[in-house]
Amino acid sequence: MKDRDKIAGGLYGLLIGDALGVPYEFYKPEALPSYDQIEMTPPPGFRKTYPQVEAGTWSDDGAQALCLLDSLLAQDAFSLEHFSDLLLSWYEKGLWAVENKVFDVGVQTGRALHAYKNGLPPEKCGLLNPEGKGNGALMRVLPLALWHHDAKSLVLDAHRQCLITHGHPCNQVCCALYCLTAKALLEDAPASEAIKRSIAELREIYRDMPEHERELEWSIRPDQPWEGQGSGYVADSLRSAFMLLLQTSGFEDSVKRAVLLGNDTDTTACITGGLTGIRYGLSGIPQRWLRKLKEREKVQKLLEMLLTSTMLY
């Protein structure tokens, strides 16, 4: 049976990391407040990226992750069509967005969902920009790892959930490696071992998938030190999260340092927070941030459904 504290930590860690990074998005590292001042409410005098957005609000990252979890629980399987329908409902109606307000949409995601609405099959929507390698699929993929039990199926579903918005194989590989690492953390593997084990598993799975194998070795570069700059490039986002997972000693330290990388602060903190939320559990997340998180009661209902489903295995 999976550890309930780790599952809850992963889901809340993702949302809290996202919400922590929202006020600081697009700022360069040198323009950010000091480490001690990084909070959901920035210090006086700092100009938030989204002045109208209240502290504790997750962005498109968290909303899309909740759409994925909602779809998994409703279908008891991954359905690309059902998930794509929920993403469209988020885009048009604010499904799983705080107060149903969508305030941040990636250009590639918006274009893909517009095409889906107009009849393009979901498998093709994410390739409208054939070389698109943004982190818009990586930021939402964690629920698959919290829900899944089989490594090979997890990898294939991690690939498939990319297709609606970010179909390039580089995005698929990043999502697969992230999910396998999250799964290893759920099984109590230390951070370094979790990453090493996941690389070995993915190399074995990719022996018959040469295009994905090439992306793993040449884009992700898993044998090089894990270093990242917090950008929106999917491989850099993954490398940033792994770097912080390895270098930090607690949930708070990890997501603060994710924000301090600057640039795509909400997404870097989101994907980092998902991993370190699992590693340190819900009990390792500061209570002040849990209390500050908006619409926590909605998240808790979905979490209880997830916890009930995992107890069946």
C-alpha positions in Angstrom: 0.0 0.0 0.0 1.3 3.4 -0.9 2.1 5.9 1.9 -0.8 8.2 2.4 1.4 11.0 3.8 3.6 10.8 0.7 0.7 10.8 -1.8 -0.9 13.8 0.0 2.5 15.5 0.1 3.0 15.1 -3.6 -0.4 16.6 -4.5 -0.3 19.4 -2.1 3.4 20.0 -2.7 2.7 20.5 -6.4 -0.1 23.0 -5.7 1.8 24.9 -3.0 4.9 25.1 -5.1 2.9 26.5 -8.0 1.1 29.1 -5.7 4.4 30.1 -4.1 5.9 30.8 -7.5 2.9 32.7 -9.1 3.8 36.2 -7.8 7.4 36.0 -9.0 6.9 34.6 -12.5 9.1 36.0 -15.3 11.4 37.8 -12.9 15.2 37.4 -13.3 16.9 35.9 -10.2 18.6 39.2 -9.3 15.3 41.0 -9.2 13.7 38.7 -6.7 13.4 39.2 -2.9 15.8 37.5 -0.6 15.4 33.8 0.5 13.7 34.7 3.8 11.2 36.9 2.0 10.0 34.4 -0.5 6.4 33.8 0.6 3.0 33.5 -1.1 2.5 37.2 -0.1 5.7 39.0 -1.4 7.3 41.7 0.8 6.1 45.3 0.6 7.2 47.1 -2.5 7.6 44.0 -4.7 5.4 44.2 -7.7 3.6 40.9 -8.2 3.4 39.4 -11.7 -0.4 39.1 -11.5 -1.6 42.0 -9.2 -5.2 40.7 -9.2 -4.4 37.2 -8.1 -4.7 36.5 -4.4 -2.0 34.8 -2.4 -2.4 31.0 -2.3 -3.8 30.7 -5.8 -2.4 28.0 -8.1 -2.1 28.7 -11.8 -2.6 26.7 -15.0 0.0 24.2 -13.7 -2.1 23.1 -10.7 -5.4 23.3 -12.5 -4.3 21.0 -15.3 -2.8 18.5 -12.8 -6.2 18.4 -11.0 -7.9 17.9 -14.4 -5.6 14.9 -14.9 -6.3 13.5 -11.5 -10.1 14.1 -11.9 -10.0 12.2 -15.2 -8.1 9.2 -13.8 -10.5 8.8 -11.0 -13.6 9.2 -13.2 -12.4 6.8 -15.8 -10.3 4.4 -13.6 -7.8 4.6 -16.5 -6.1 7.2 -18.6 -8.3 8.4 -21.4 -6.7 11.0 -23.7 -10.1 12.0 -25.0 -11.7 12.5 -21.5 -8.6 14.3 -20.2 -8.6 16.5 -23.3 -12.3 17.4 -22.6 -11.4 18.4 -19.1 -8.5 20.5 -20.2 -10.9 22.3 -22.7 -13.3 22.8 -19.8 -10.5 24.4 -17.8 -9.5 26.6 -20.7 -13.0 27.8 -21.4 -14.8 27.6 -18.0 -12.1 27.5 -15.4 -12.5 23.9 -14.3 -10.3 23.3 -11.3 -9.0 26.8 -11.5 -9.3 28.8 -8.3 -12.7 30.7 -8.4 -12.9 29.3 -12.0 -10.6 32.1 -13.2 -7.9 31.3 -15.8 -5.2 33.9 -15.7 -2.2 32.2 -17.3 -2.3 30.1 -20.4 0.8 29.0 -22.4 0.7 30.0 -26.1 1.2 26.4 -27.3 -1.5 25.1 -24.9 -4.0 27.7 -26.0 -3.5 27.0 -29.7 -3.7 23.2 -29.2 -7.0 23.4 -27.2 -8.5 25.8 -29.7 -7.7 23.3 -32.4 -9.2 20.5 -30.3 -12.4 22.4 -29.8 -12.6 22.8 -33.6 -12.3 19.1 -34.3 -8.6 18.2 -34.5 -7.9 14.8 -32.9 -6.1 15.2 -29.6 -3.2 13.1 -30.9 -2.4 15.8 -33.4 -3.1 18.9 -31.4 0.2 18.9 -29.5 2.2 18.7 -32.7 0.8 22.0 -34.2 4.2 23.3 -33.1 6.3 20.3 -34.1 9.4 21.5 -32.2 7.5 22.7 -29.2 9.5 21.7 -26.1 7.9 23.9 -23.3 7.1 22.4 -19.9 3.3 22.5 -20.2 2.9 18.8 -20.0 5.6 18.1 -17.4 3.9 20.5 -14.9 0.7 18.5 -14.7 1.9 14.9 -15.0 2.4 13.9 -11.4 -1.1 12.5 -10.7 -0.2 9.6 -13.0 2.6 8.6 -10.6 0.4 9.0 -7.6 -2.3 6.8 -9.1 -0.4 4.2 -11.2 1.1 0.9 -10.0 2.9 -0.5 -13.1 6.1 1.2 -14.4 5.6 0.4 -18.1 2.0 1.5 -18.2 3.0 4.6 -16.2 5.6 5.5 -18.9 3.2 5.0 -21.7 0.5 7.1 -20.1 3.0 9.8 -19.3 3.8 9.9 -23.0 0.2 9.9 -24.0 -1.0 12.7 -21.7 1.5 15.0 -23.5 -0.2 14.6 -26.9 -3.1 17.0 -26.5 -0.7 20.0 -26.0 3.0 19.1 -26.2 3.5 16.1 -28.5 7.3 16.2 -29.1 9.1 13.1 -27.9 11.3 15.2 -25.7 8.3 16.2 -23.6 7.2 12.6 -23.4 10.6 11.4 -22.1 10.8 14.2 -19.5 7.3 13.3 -18.2 8.2 9.6 -18.1 11.4 10.1 -16.2 9.7 12.5 -13.8 6.9 10.0 -13.1 9.3 7.0 -12.5 11.3 9.1 -10.1 8.1 10.1 -8.2 7.1 6.5 -8.1 10.5 5.5 -6.6 10.2 8.2 -4.0 6.8 6.9 -3.1 8.5 3.5 -2.5 10.9 5.2 0.0 14.0 5.3 -2.3 16.5 8.1 -1.4 16.5 10.9 -3.9 19.7 9.9 -5.7 18.7 6.3 -5.8 15.2 7.2 -7.1 16.7 9.1 -10.1 19.3 6.4 -10.8 16.7 3.6 -10.7 14.3 5.5 -12.9 17.0 6.2 -15.5 17.8 2.4 -15.6 14.1 1.5 -15.9 13.6 4.0 -18.7 16.6 2.8 -20.6 15.3 -0.7 -20.5 11.8 0.4 -21.7 13.3 2.5 -24.5 15.4 -0.4 -25.9 12.6 -0.8 -28.5 11.8 2.9 -28.8 14.8 4.5 -30.5 13.3 8.0 -30.9 12.6 8.2 -27.2 15.9 6.6 -26.3 17.7 9.3 -28.4 15.8 12.1 -26.6 16.7 10.6 -23.2 20.4 10.4 -24.0 20.8 13.6 -26.0 18.2 16.0 -24.6 18.0 15.0 -21.0 21.6 13.9 -20.7 21.1 11.7 -17.6 24.8 10.9 -17.1 25.7 14.6 -16.6 25.3 16.4 -13.2 21.8 17.6 -12.6 21.9 21.4 -13.2 19.1 23.7 -14.3 18.2 27.4 -14.7 14.5 27.4 -14.1 13.6 28.1 -17.7 10.5 27.0 -19.6 12.4 24.5 -21.7 11.1 21.1 -20.6 14.5 19.4 -20.2 15.8 22.3 -18.2 12.7 22.2 -16.0 13.3 18.6 -15.3 17.0 19.1 -14.6 16.2 22.0 -12.3 13.7 19.9 -10.3 16.2 17.0 -10.0 19.0 19.4 -9.0 16.8 20.9 -6.2 15.6 17.4 -5.1 19.2 16.4 -4.6 20.6 19.6 -3.1 18.0 20.6 -0.6 17.1 19.3 2.8 13.4 19.9 3.1 10.2 20.9 1.3 10.4 24.6 2.2 14.0 24.9 1.2 13.4 23.2 -2.2 10.5 25.3 -3.4 12.0 28.6 -2.2 15.2 27.8 -4.1 13.1 26.9 -7.1 11.5 30.3 -7.0 14.9 31.9 -6.6 16.1 30.5 -9.9 13.7 33.1 -11.4 12.1 32.9 -14.9 9.4 30.2 -14.9 9.1 30.3 -11.1 5.6 28.8 -10.7 6.3 25.8 -12.9 9.8 25.1 -11.5 8.4 25.3 -7.9 5.4 23.2 -9.0 7.4 20.3 -10.4 10.0 20.5 -7.6 7.3 20.7 -5.0 5.6 17.5 -6.3 8.8 15.5 -5.9 9.9 17.0 -2.5 6.3 16.8 -1.3 6.5 13.1 -1.8 9.9 12.9 -0.3 9.1 14.7 2.9 5.3 14.0 3.0 2.4 16.2 3.8 3.8 16.5 7.4 6.9 18.1 5.9 5.0 21.0 4.3 4.7 24.2 6.4 1.3 24.6 7.9 1.3 28.4 7.1 1.3 27.5 3.4 -1.3 24.8 3.7 -3.6 27.3 5.5 -2.9 29.9 2.8 -3.8 27.6 -0.1 -7.1 28.6 -1.8 -10.0 26.1 -2.1 -8.2 23.4 -0.2 -11.5 21.7 0.5 -12.0 20.9 -3.2 -8.5 19.4 -3.4 -9.1 17.4 -0.2 -12.2 15.7 -1.7 -10.2 14.7 -4.8 -7.3 13.5 -2.6 -9.6 11.3 -0.5 -10.9 9.7 -3.7 -7.3 9.1 -4.7 -6.3 7.6 -1.4 -9.4 5.3 -1.5 -8.5 4.1 -4.9 -4.8 3.4 -4.0 -6.0 1.3 -1.0 -7.5 -1.2 -3.5 -4.1 -2.4 -4.6 
